[in-house]
Amino acid sequence: MKTKKLWAGLGLCLLASCMASESELDVDKELDYCDNQVNRTLTELRGAEGGSIDYTLAPRNIMDSLDTWHCRKTTKDEWCNGFWPGILWYDYEATGDEKIKAEAEKFTAPLEFLSRTPAFDHDLGFLVFCSYGNGYRLTHNPAYKQVILNTADTLATLFNPRVGTILSWPRNVQMYGGHNTIMDNMINLEMLLWASKNGGDPRLADIAISHADKTMKYQFRPDYTSYHVAVYDTLTGEFIKGVTHQGYADNTMWARGQAWAIYGYTMMYRETKADRYLDFAQKVADVYLNRLPADYVPYWDFEAPGIPNAPRDASAAAVVASALLELSTYLPAKKGGTKYKEAAIRMLISLSSDTYQSRNSKPSFLMHSTGHWPGKSEIDASIIYADYYYIEALMRLKKLEEGKPIV
């Protein structure tokens, strides 16, 4: 425990004494790097003979010992297949390359079936809003808008009004002994809020707000660290327990879970302008920042066994960097705006170093993410959602530098 506190203290020291600046990070250079890796991936997907791409397959991970993408088929239970088309849309936004836009459209299209398929679980926001959402933002294609609206209605079918939250994993109700809500679900609320403002049912916003409020009340400990999973009585809505699924233990702070919370409550403030979300986003961000190691990239769990030799999670760092850049825009400099922006830049500096970038070794953007340590899955790997939030964070920082709205 003393060792863990020492490493957390190093993070505090660095935050207090070393102020990162944009001059240490060439955003255009890093976006060029991402574009190069995107094109490497597209070449890989075409195969050695330069054939046609199977657009129903999307990159998922590259294990540490490998150098090519493992791809997954687009199905209702593959939760990551919205990230690759989302990356392509961000790359198109950065480069203006029409060939990348065409590839983004082709990888987005296979996800349309989700808008007319009963909900398998909560991941519809990841799948559809990262792909169709970014596509609509950049093209205003009315067909994309309709897919988002229909999918938001589908996601809403998992809402239990007695509980006040969306059921994350219908398949795991018996395993957990009740209605389960995972912290990742906070990200999927954005699609509901967007839909409610763009021609969808206004009730979708009520669902998102109810979910966020109930999660805020029960899925955090007094120190603002989060449980991965909250379990509620399906019939009465009563909170039963908080547990982990991908963290080290029920009472530890799983890095990516806390990252989802920081991102989710920042987004909730953007969409509602409710001060309680802005205040809460700062509280969950501060406890995360105060416990970081010196390079601002967390261990996969803040109480992981083996620190400082435990696996890192670059994906959590990428998610938080993107969230903190947005959070910084809602606060005056002396009230946290500068602190959060500088922390985000420090994270991006580390992620853009030769320690974390894949560079020539792999076609991914980043290495050293941890997907599911207890399940012994995707440990110390390149994972597609790390790349997605990394390029998103870079695009947000570029817009900040240019004085443009970042979302």
C-alpha positions as a Markdown table, in Angstrom:
| # | Residue | x | y | z |
|---|---|---|---|---|
| 1 | Met | 0.0 | 0.0 | 0.0 |
| 2 | Lys | 2.9 | 2.4 | 0.7 |
| 3 | Thr | 4.3 | 1.8 | -2.7 |
| 4 | Lys | 0.9 | 2.6 | -4.3 |
| 5 | Lys | 0.6 | 5.8 | -2.3 |
| 6 | Leu | 4.1 | 6.8 | -3.4 |
| 7 | Trp | 3.3 | 6.4 | -7.1 |
| 8 | Ala | 0.1 | 8.4 | -6.6 |
| 9 | Gly | 2.1 | 11.1 | -4.8 |
| 10 | Leu | 4.4 | 11.3 | -7.8 |
| 11 | Gly | 1.4 | 12.0 | -10.0 |
| 12 | Leu | 0.3 | 14.8 | -7.6 |
| 13 | Cys | 3.8 | 16.3 | -7.6 |
| 14 | Leu | 4.0 | 16.4 | -11.3 |
| 15 | Leu | 0.5 | 17.9 | -11.6 |
| 16 | Ala | 1.5 | 20.7 | -9.2 |
| 17 | Ser | 5.0 | 21.5 | -10.5 |
| 18 | Cys | 5.1 | 20.7 | -14.2 |
| 19 | Met | 2.7 | 22.6 | -16.4 |
| 20 | Ala | 2.4 | 21.0 | -19.8 |
| 21 | Ser | 2.1 | 23.3 | -22.8 |
| 22 | Glu | 0.9 | 22.9 | -26.4 |
| 23 | Ser | 4.5 | 23.6 | -27.5 |
| 24 | Glu | 5.5 | 20.2 | -26.2 |
| 25 | Leu | 2.9 | 18.5 | -28.4 |
| 26 | Asp | 2.7 | 19.1 | -32.1 |
| 27 | Val | -1.0 | 18.2 | -32.7 |
| 28 | Asp | -0.8 | 18.4 | -36.5 |
| 29 | Lys | 2.2 | 16.0 | -36.4 |
| 30 | Glu | 0.3 | 13.5 | -34.2 |
| 31 | Leu | -2.8 | 13.8 | -36.5 |
| 32 | Asp | -0.5 | 13.1 | -39.5 |
| 33 | Tyr | 0.8 | 10.0 | -37.6 |
| 34 | Cys | -2.8 | 8.9 | -37.1 |
| 35 | Asp | -3.6 | 9.3 | -40.8 |
| 36 | Asn | -0.5 | 7.3 | -41.7 |
| 37 | Gln | -1.6 | 4.5 | -39.4 |
| 38 | Val | -5.2 | 4.6 | -40.7 |
| 39 | Asn | -3.8 | 4.1 | -44.2 |
| 40 | Arg | -1.6 | 1.3 | -43.1 |
| 41 | Thr | -4.6 | -0.4 | -41.6 |
| 42 | Leu | -6.6 | 0.0 | -44.8 |
| 43 | Thr | -3.8 | -1.5 | -46.8 |
| 44 | Glu | -3.6 | -4.4 | -44.3 |
| 45 | Leu | -7.4 | -5.0 | -44.6 |
| 46 | Arg | -7.1 | -5.2 | -48.4 |
| 47 | Gly | -4.6 | -8.0 | -48.1 |
| 48 | Ala | -1.3 | -8.7 | -49.8 |
| 49 | Glu | -2.9 | -8.8 | -53.2 |
| 50 | Gly | -4.6 | -5.5 | -52.7 |
| 51 | Gly | -8.1 | -7.0 | -53.0 |
| 52 | Ser | -11.4 | -5.8 | -51.7 |
| 53 | Ile | -12.2 | -5.1 | -48.1 |
| 54 | Asp | -14.8 | -7.0 | -46.1 |
| 55 | Tyr | -16.6 | -4.1 | -44.5 |
| 56 | Thr | -18.4 | -6.3 | -42.1 |
| 57 | Leu | -15.1 | -6.9 | -40.3 |
| 58 | Ala | -13.6 | -4.1 | -38.2 |
| 59 | Pro | -10.2 | -4.0 | -36.3 |
| 60 | Arg | -10.5 | -4.8 | -32.6 |
| 61 | Asn | -7.0 | -5.5 | -31.1 |
| 62 | Ile | -3.4 | -6.3 | -31.7 |
| 63 | Met | -1.8 | -8.3 | -28.9 |
| 64 | Asp | 1.6 | -7.3 | -27.7 |
| 65 | Ser | 3.4 | -10.2 | -29.5 |
| 66 | Leu | 1.6 | -9.6 | -32.8 |
| 67 | Asp | 1.8 | -6.9 | -35.5 |
| 68 | Thr | -1.5 | -7.2 | -37.4 |
| 69 | Trp | -5.1 | -6.4 | -36.5 |
| 70 | His | -7.5 | -9.0 | -35.1 |
| 71 | Cys | -10.8 | -8.1 | -36.6 |
| 72 | Arg | -14.3 | -8.9 | -35.4 |
| 73 | Lys | -17.5 | -9.5 | -37.4 |
| 74 | Thr | -20.2 | -6.8 | -37.1 |
| 75 | Thr | -22.9 | -8.5 | -35.0 |
| 76 | Lys | -25.3 | -7.3 | -32.3 |
| 77 | Asp | -23.0 | -8.6 | -29.6 |
| 78 | Glu | -19.7 | -7.1 | -30.8 |
| 79 | Trp | -19.6 | -3.8 | -29.0 |
| 80 | Cys | -16.4 | -2.3 | -30.5 |
| 81 | Asn | -17.3 | -2.1 | -34.2 |
| 82 | Gly | -18.4 | 1.5 | -34.1 |
| 83 | Phe | -14.9 | 2.8 | -33.1 |
| 84 | Trp | -13.1 | 2.0 | -36.4 |
| 85 | Pro | -15.6 | 3.9 | -38.6 |
| 86 | Gly | -15.5 | 6.7 | -36.0 |
| 87 | Ile | -11.8 | 6.9 | -36.4 |
| 88 | Leu | -12.2 | 7.1 | -40.1 |
| 89 | Trp | -14.6 | 10.0 | -39.7 |
| 90 | Tyr | -12.2 | 11.8 | -37.4 |
| 91 | Asp | -9.4 | 11.2 | -39.9 |
| 92 | Tyr | -11.5 | 12.6 | -42.7 |
| 93 | Glu | -12.3 | 15.6 | -40.6 |
| 94 | Ala | -8.6 | 16.1 | -40.0 |
| 95 | Thr | -7.4 | 15.6 | -43.5 |
| 96 | Gly | -10.3 | 16.3 | -45.8 |
| 97 | Asp | -9.3 | 13.2 | -47.8 |
| 98 | Glu | -12.4 | 12.0 | -49.8 |
| 99 | Lys | -10.9 | 8.5 | -50.0 |
| 100 | Ile | -11.0 | 8.2 | -46.2 |
| 101 | Lys | -14.6 | 9.6 | -46.3 |
| 102 | Ala | -15.6 | 6.8 | -48.7 |
| 103 | Glu | -14.1 | 4.2 | -46.4 |
| 104 | Ala | -15.8 | 5.7 | -43.4 |
| 105 | Glu | -19.2 | 5.4 | -45.2 |
| 106 | Lys | -18.5 | 1.8 | -46.1 |
| 107 | Phe | -17.5 | 0.7 | -42.6 |
| 108 | Thr | -20.4 | 2.7 | -41.1 |
| 109 | Ala | -23.1 | 1.1 | -43.3 |
| 110 | Pro | -23.0 | -2.5 | -41.9 |
| 111 | Leu | -24.1 | -1.1 | -38.5 |
| 112 | Glu | -27.4 | 0.1 | -39.8 |
| 113 | Phe | -29.2 | -3.2 | -38.8 |
| 114 | Leu | -28.8 | -2.2 | -35.2 |
| 115 | Ser | -31.5 | 0.5 | -35.7 |
| 116 | Arg | -34.1 | -2.1 | -36.5 |
| 117 | Thr | -32.9 | -4.9 | -34.2 |
| 118 | Pro | -34.1 | -5.4 | -30.6 |
| 119 | Ala | -31.5 | -4.3 | -28.0 |
| 120 | Phe | -29.0 | -6.9 | -27.0 |
| 121 | Asp | -27.3 | -4.6 | -24.4 |
| 122 | His | -26.5 | -1.0 | -23.7 |
| 123 | Asp | -23.6 | -0.6 | -26.2 |
| 124 | Leu | -25.7 | 0.9 | -28.9 |
| 125 | Gly | -24.3 | 4.3 | -28.3 |
| 126 | Phe | -20.7 | 3.1 | -28.8 |
| 127 | Leu | -21.8 | 1.3 | -31.9 |
| 128 | Val | -24.0 | 3.8 | -33.6 |
| 129 | Phe | -23.1 | 7.3 | -32.2 |
| 130 | Cys | -19.4 | 6.8 | -32.7 |
| 131 | Ser | -20.0 | 5.8 | -36.3 |
| 132 | Tyr | -23.3 | 7.3 | -37.6 |
| 133 | Gly | -23.1 | 10.2 | -35.1 |
| 134 | Asn | -19.7 | 11.4 | -36.4 |
| 135 | Gly | -20.9 | 10.7 | -39.9 |
| 136 | Tyr | -23.9 | 12.9 | -39.5 |
| 137 | Arg | -22.0 | 15.6 | -37.7 |
| 138 | Leu | -19.7 | 15.9 | -40.8 |
| 139 | Thr | -22.1 | 15.1 | -43.7 |
| 140 | His | -25.7 | 15.9 | -42.4 |
| 141 | Asn | -26.8 | 12.8 | -44.3 |
| 142 | Pro | -30.5 | 12.5 | -43.4 |
| 143 | Ala | -30.3 | 8.7 | -43.6 |
| 144 | Tyr | -27.7 | 8.8 | -40.9 |
| 145 | Lys | -29.9 | 10.9 | -38.7 |
| 146 | Gln | -32.8 | 8.4 | -39.0 |
| 147 | Val | -30.5 | 5.5 | -38.0 |
| 148 | Ile | -29.5 | 7.4 | -34.8 |
| 149 | Leu | -33.1 | 8.3 | -33.9 |
| 150 | Asn | -34.2 | 4.7 | -34.4 |
| 151 | Thr | -31.3 | 3.3 | -32.4 |
| 152 | Ala | -32.0 | 5.7 | -29.6 |
| 153 | Asp | -35.5 | 4.4 | -29.4 |
| 154 | Thr | -34.1 | 0.9 | -29.3 |
| 155 | Leu | -31.7 | 1.7 | -26.4 |
| 156 | Ala | -34.6 | 3.2 | -24.5 |
| 157 | Thr | -36.3 | -0.1 | -24.4 |
| 158 | Leu | -33.7 | -1.2 | -21.8 |
| 159 | Phe | -34.8 | 1.5 | -19.4 |
| 160 | Asn | -36.5 | 0.3 | -16.2 |
| 161 | Pro | -38.6 | 3.1 | -14.7 |
| 162 | Arg | -38.8 | 1.4 | -11.3 |
| 163 | Val | -35.0 | 1.4 | -11.1 |
| 164 | Gly | -34.4 | 4.6 | -13.0 |
| 165 | Thr | -31.5 | 3.3 | -15.1 |
| 166 | Ile | -30.9 | 1.4 | -18.3 |
| 167 | Leu | -30.2 | -2.3 | -18.0 |
| 168 | Ser | -26.7 | -2.8 | -19.2 |
| 169 | Trp | -26.5 | -6.5 | -19.6 |
| 170 | Pro | -29.8 | -8.3 | -19.9 |
| 171 | Arg | -27.9 | -11.6 | -20.2 |
| 172 | Asn | -26.4 | -11.1 | -16.8 |
| 173 | Val | -29.4 | -10.3 | -14.6 |
| 174 | Gln | -29.4 | -13.8 | -13.0 |
| 175 | Met | -25.6 | -13.7 | -12.6 |
| 176 | Tyr | -25.7 | -10.4 | -10.6 |
| 177 | Gly | -29.0 | -11.1 | -8.9 |
| 178 | Gly | -30.8 | -8.1 | -10.3 |
| 179 | His | -30.9 | -5.2 | -12.7 |
| 180 | Asn | -27.3 | -4.3 | -13.6 |
| 181 | Thr | -26.0 | -0.9 | -14.7 |
| 182 | Ile | -22.3 | -0.6 | -15.6 |
| 183 | Met | -20.3 | 2.7 | -15.6 |
| 184 | Asp | -19.6 | 2.3 | -19.4 |
| 185 | Asn | -23.3 | 3.0 | -19.9 |
| 186 | Met | -22.8 | 6.7 | -19.1 |
| 187 | Ile | -21.3 | 7.1 | -22.6 |
| 188 | Asn | -24.4 | 5.8 | -24.3 |
| 189 | Leu | -26.6 | 8.5 | -22.8 |
| 190 | Glu | -25.2 | 11.0 | -25.3 |
| 191 | Met | -27.1 | 9.4 | -28.1 |
| 192 | Leu | -30.4 | 9.7 | -26.2 |
| 193 | Leu | -29.8 | 13.4 | -25.4 |
| 194 | Trp | -28.9 | 14.1 | -29.0 |
| 195 | Ala | -31.9 | 12.3 | -30.3 |
| 196 | Ser | -34.2 | 14.2 | -27.9 |
| 197 | Lys | -33.0 | 17.5 | -29.4 |
| 198 | Asn | -33.0 | 16.4 | -33.0 |
| 199 | Gly | -36.5 | 15.2 | -33.7 |
| 200 | Gly | -36.7 | 12.2 | -31.3 |
| 201 | Asp | -39.0 | 11.6 | -28.4 |
| 202 | Pro | -38.3 | 14.2 | -25.6 |
| 203 | Arg | -38.7 | 11.3 | -23.2 |
| 204 | Leu | -35.2 | 10.1 | -24.2 |
| 205 | Ala | -33.7 | 13.0 | -22.4 |
| 206 | Asp | -35.7 | 12.2 | -19.3 |
| 207 | Ile | -34.3 | 8.6 | -19.4 |
| 208 | Ala | -30.7 | 9.9 | -19.7 |
| 209 | Ile | -31.1 | 12.3 | -16.8 |
| 210 | Ser | -32.7 | 9.7 | -14.6 |
| 211 | His | -29.9 | 7.2 | -15.4 |
| 212 | Ala | -27.2 | 9.8 | -14.7 |
| 213 | Asp | -28.8 | 10.9 | -11.4 |
| 214 | Lys | -29.3 | 7.4 | -10.1 |
| 215 | Thr | -25.8 | 6.4 | -11.1 |
| 216 | Met | -24.4 | 9.5 | -9.4 |
| 217 | Lys | -26.3 | 8.6 | -6.2 |
| 218 | Tyr | -25.5 | 4.9 | -5.9 |
| 219 | Gln | -22.5 | 4.0 | -8.1 |
| 220 | Phe | -19.9 | 6.0 | -6.3 |
| 221 | Arg | -18.2 | 5.7 | -2.9 |
| 222 | Pro | -17.9 | 8.6 | -0.5 |
| 223 | Asp | -14.5 | 9.5 | -2.0 |
| 224 | Tyr | -16.0 | 9.7 | -5.6 |
| 225 | Thr | -14.3 | 6.5 | -6.8 |
| 226 | Ser | -16.7 | 4.4 | -8.8 |
| 227 | Tyr | -18.1 | 0.8 | -8.8 |
| 228 | His | -18.0 | -0.8 | -12.2 |
| 229 | Val | -21.4 | -2.4 | -11.7 |
| 230 | Ala | -24.4 | -1.3 | -9.6 |
| 231 | Val | -27.0 | -3.9 | -9.0 |
| 232 | Tyr | -30.6 | -3.0 | -8.2 |
| 233 | Asp | -33.8 | -4.9 | -7.3 |
| 234 | Thr | -35.6 | -5.3 | -10.6 |
| 235 | Leu | -39.0 | -4.9 | -9.1 |
| 236 | Thr | -38.5 | -2.3 | -6.4 |
| 237 | Gly | -35.6 | -0.3 | -7.8 |
| 238 | Glu | -33.7 | -0.6 | -4.5 |
| 239 | Phe | -29.9 | -0.5 | -4.7 |
| 240 | Ile | -28.5 | -3.9 | -3.7 |
| 241 | Lys | -24.7 | -3.6 | -4.1 |
| 242 | Gly | -21.8 | -2.2 | -6.0 |
| 243 | Val | -19.3 | -4.7 | -7.5 |
| 244 | Thr | -16.7 | -5.0 | -10.2 |
| 245 | His | -16.5 | -6.9 | -13.4 |
| 246 | Gln | -13.3 | -5.7 | -15.1 |
| 247 | Gly | -11.6 | -4.1 | -12.1 |
| 248 | Tyr | -9.3 | -5.8 | -9.5 |
| 249 | Ala | -11.8 | -5.9 | -6.6 |
| 250 | Asp | -15.2 | -4.5 | -5.7 |
| 251 | Asn | -13.7 | -1.7 | -3.6 |
| 252 | Thr | -10.9 | -0.6 | -6.0 |
| 253 | Met | -11.0 | 2.1 | -8.7 |
| 254 | Trp | -10.9 | 0.4 | -12.1 |
| 255 | Ala | -9.2 | 3.0 | -14.3 |
| 256 | Arg | -11.4 | 2.8 | -17.4 |
| 257 | Gly | -14.5 | 2.8 | -15.3 |
| 258 | Gln | -13.5 | 6.1 | -13.7 |
| 259 | Ala | -12.6 | 7.4 | -17.1 |
| 260 | Trp | -16.1 | 6.6 | -18.4 |
| 261 | Ala | -17.5 | 8.5 | -15.4 |
| 262 | Ile | -15.4 | 11.6 | -16.1 |
| 263 | Tyr | -16.3 | 11.6 | -19.7 |
| 264 | Gly | -20.0 | 10.9 | -19.0 |
| 265 | Tyr | -20.7 | 13.6 | -16.5 |
| 266 | Thr | -18.8 | 16.2 | -18.5 |
| 267 | Met | -21.1 | 15.3 | -21.4 |
| 268 | Met | -24.1 | 15.4 | -19.2 |
| 269 | Tyr | -23.3 | 19.0 | -18.2 |
| 270 | Arg | -22.8 | 19.9 | -21.9 |
| 271 | Glu | -26.2 | 18.6 | -22.9 |
| 272 | Thr | -28.2 | 19.8 | -19.8 |
| 273 | Lys | -26.2 | 22.7 | -18.3 |
| 274 | Ala | -27.2 | 21.3 | -14.9 |
| 275 | Asp | -24.6 | 22.5 | -12.4 |
| 276 | Arg | -24.7 | 19.2 | -10.4 |
| 277 | Tyr | -23.1 | 17.4 | -13.4 |
| 278 | Leu | -20.3 | 20.0 | -13.7 |
| 279 | Asp | -19.6 | 19.7 | -10.0 |
| 280 | Phe | -19.6 | 16.0 | -10.1 |
| 281 | Ala | -17.4 | 15.7 | -13.1 |
| 282 | Gln | -14.8 | 17.7 | -11.3 |
| 283 | Lys | -15.0 | 15.5 | -8.2 |
| 284 | Val | -14.6 | 12.2 | -10.2 |
| 285 | Ala | -11.8 | 13.8 | -12.2 |
| 286 | Asp | -9.9 | 15.0 | -9.2 |
| 287 | Val | -9.8 | 11.7 | -7.4 |
| 288 | Tyr | -8.5 | 10.1 | -10.7 |
| 289 | Leu | -5.8 | 12.8 | -11.2 |
| 290 | Asn | -4.7 | 12.7 | -7.6 |
| 291 | Arg | -3.7 | 9.1 | -7.9 |
| 292 | Leu | -2.0 | 9.0 | -11.3 |
| 293 | Pro | 1.6 | 7.8 | -11.8 |
| 294 | Ala | 4.1 | 10.3 | -13.0 |
| 295 | Asp | 3.5 | 9.8 | -16.7 |
| 296 | Tyr | -0.3 | 10.3 | -16.4 |
| 297 | Val | -1.2 | 7.0 | -17.9 |
| 298 | Pro | -2.9 | 4.9 | -15.2 |
| 299 | Tyr | -2.3 | 1.3 | -14.2 |
| 300 | Trp | -5.3 | -0.8 | -15.3 |
| 301 | Asp | -6.7 | -0.5 | -11.7 |
| 302 | Phe | -5.4 | 2.0 | -9.2 |
| 303 | Glu | -5.0 | -0.8 | -6.6 |
| 304 | Ala | -3.7 | -3.4 | -9.1 |
| 305 | Pro | -1.4 | -6.0 | -7.8 |
| 306 | Gly | 2.3 | -5.6 | -8.8 |
| 307 | Ile | 2.4 | -1.8 | -9.1 |
| 308 | Pro | 4.7 | -0.3 | -10.5 |
| 309 | Asn | 5.0 | -3.3 | -12.7 |
| 310 | Ala | 1.3 | -3.8 | -13.4 |
| 311 | Pro | -0.1 | -3.3 | -16.9 |
| 312 | Arg | -1.1 | 0.2 | -17.9 |
| 313 | Asp | -4.3 | 1.2 | -19.6 |
| 314 | Ala | -3.6 | 3.7 | -22.4 |
| 315 | Ser | -7.3 | 3.6 | -23.3 |
| 316 | Ala | -8.3 | 5.1 | -20.0 |
| 317 | Ala | -5.8 | 7.9 | -20.5 |
| 318 | Ala | -7.1 | 8.6 | -24.0 |
| 319 | Val | -10.7 | 8.7 | -22.7 |
| 320 | Val | -9.8 | 11.1 | -19.8 |
| 321 | Ala | -7.7 | 13.3 | -22.0 |
| 322 | Ser | -10.6 | 13.9 | -24.3 |
| 323 | Ala | -13.0 | 14.5 | -21.4 |
| 324 | Leu | -10.7 | 16.9 | -19.6 |
| 325 | Leu | -10.2 | 19.0 | -22.7 |
| 326 | Glu | -14.0 | 19.5 | -22.8 |
| 327 | Leu | -14.3 | 20.0 | -19.1 |
| 328 | Ser | -11.7 | 22.7 | -19.2 |
| 329 | Thr | -13.9 | 24.8 | -21.5 |
| 330 | Tyr | -16.7 | 25.0 | -18.9 |
| 331 | Leu | -14.6 | 26.5 | -16.2 |
| 332 | Pro | -12.6 | 29.7 | -15.7 |
| 333 | Ala | -8.9 | 29.3 | -15.7 |
| 334 | Lys | -8.6 | 29.8 | -11.9 |
| 335 | Lys | -11.5 | 27.5 | -11.2 |
| 336 | Gly | -10.0 | 24.4 | -12.8 |
| 337 | Gly | -10.0 | 25.2 | -16.5 |
| 338 | Thr | -6.2 | 25.5 | -16.7 |
| 339 | Lys | -5.6 | 22.5 | -14.5 |
| 340 | Tyr | -7.8 | 20.2 | -16.5 |
| 341 | Lys | -6.4 | 21.4 | -19.8 |
| 342 | Glu | -2.8 | 21.0 | -18.7 |
| 343 | Ala | -3.5 | 17.5 | -17.3 |
| 344 | Ala | -5.1 | 16.5 | -20.6 |
| 345 | Ile | -2.1 | 17.8 | -22.6 |
| 346 | Arg | 0.3 | 15.9 | -20.2 |
| 347 | Met | -1.7 | 12.7 | -21.0 |
| 348 | Leu | -1.4 | 13.3 | -24.7 |
| 349 | Ile | 2.3 | 14.0 | -24.5 |
| 350 | Ser | 2.8 | 10.6 | -22.8 |
| 351 | Leu | 0.5 | 8.8 | -25.2 |
| 352 | Ser | 2.3 | 10.4 | -28.1 |
| 353 | Ser | 5.7 | 9.2 | -26.9 |
| 354 | Asp | 7.6 | 6.2 | -28.2 |
| 355 | Thr | 6.5 | 4.4 | -25.0 |
| 356 | Tyr | 2.9 | 4.3 | -26.0 |
| 357 | Gln | 2.7 | 5.0 | -29.8 |
| 358 | Ser | 2.8 | 1.9 | -31.9 |
| 359 | Arg | 4.7 | 3.6 | -34.7 |
| 360 | Asn | 6.4 | 1.2 | -37.1 |
| 361 | Ser | 5.8 | -1.9 | -35.0 |
| 362 | Lys | 2.0 | -2.0 | -35.6 |
| 363 | Pro | -0.7 | -0.2 | -37.6 |
| 364 | Ser | -2.6 | 0.9 | -34.5 |
| 365 | Phe | -2.1 | 4.3 | -32.9 |
| 366 | Leu | -1.3 | 3.2 | -29.4 |
| 367 | Met | 0.0 | 0.2 | -27.4 |
| 368 | His | -0.4 | -0.8 | -23.7 |
| 369 | Ser | -4.1 | -0.9 | -23.1 |
| 370 | Thr | -5.8 | -3.4 | -20.8 |
| 371 | Gly | -9.3 | -4.6 | -21.8 |
| 372 | His | -10.3 | -7.2 | -19.2 |
| 373 | Trp | -7.6 | -8.2 | -16.8 |
| 374 | Pro | -9.7 | -10.5 | -14.6 |
| 375 | Gly | -10.9 | -12.2 | -17.8 |
| 376 | Lys | -7.3 | -12.5 | -19.0 |
| 377 | Ser | -8.4 | -10.7 | -22.2 |
| 378 | Glu | -6.6 | -8.0 | -24.2 |
| 379 | Ile | -3.9 | -7.4 | -21.6 |
| 380 | Asp | -1.1 | -5.0 | -22.7 |
| 381 | Ala | -2.6 | -4.7 | -26.2 |
| 382 | Ser | -3.5 | -2.2 | -28.8 |
| 383 | Ile | -7.3 | -1.8 | -28.6 |
| 384 | Ile | -9.4 | 0.0 | -31.1 |
| 385 | Tyr | -11.3 | 2.2 | -28.5 |
| 386 | Ala | -7.9 | 3.6 | -27.2 |
| 387 | Asp | -7.2 | 4.8 | -30.8 |
| 388 | Tyr | -10.7 | 6.3 | -31.1 |
| 389 | Tyr | -10.4 | 8.4 | -28.0 |
| 390 | Tyr | -6.8 | 9.4 | -28.8 |
| 391 | Ile | -7.7 | 10.8 | -32.2 |
| 392 | Glu | -10.8 | 12.4 | -30.7 |
| 393 | Ala | -8.7 | 14.1 | -28.0 |
| 394 | Leu | -6.2 | 15.3 | -30.6 |
| 395 | Met | -9.0 | 16.8 | -32.7 |
| 396 | Arg | -10.4 | 18.5 | -29.6 |
| 397 | Leu | -7.1 | 20.0 | -28.7 |
| 398 | Lys | -6.6 | 21.2 | -32.3 |
| 399 | Lys | -10.0 | 23.0 | -32.2 |
| 400 | Leu | -9.1 | 24.5 | -28.9 |
| 401 | Glu | -5.9 | 25.9 | -30.4 |
| 402 | Glu | -7.9 | 27.3 | -33.3 |
| 403 | Gly | -10.5 | 28.9 | -31.0 |
| 404 | Lys | -13.3 | 26.6 | -32.3 |
| 405 | Pro | -16.0 | 24.7 | -30.3 |
| 406 | Ile | -14.5 | 21.3 | -29.6 |
| 407 | Val | -17.8 | 19.4 | -29.7 |
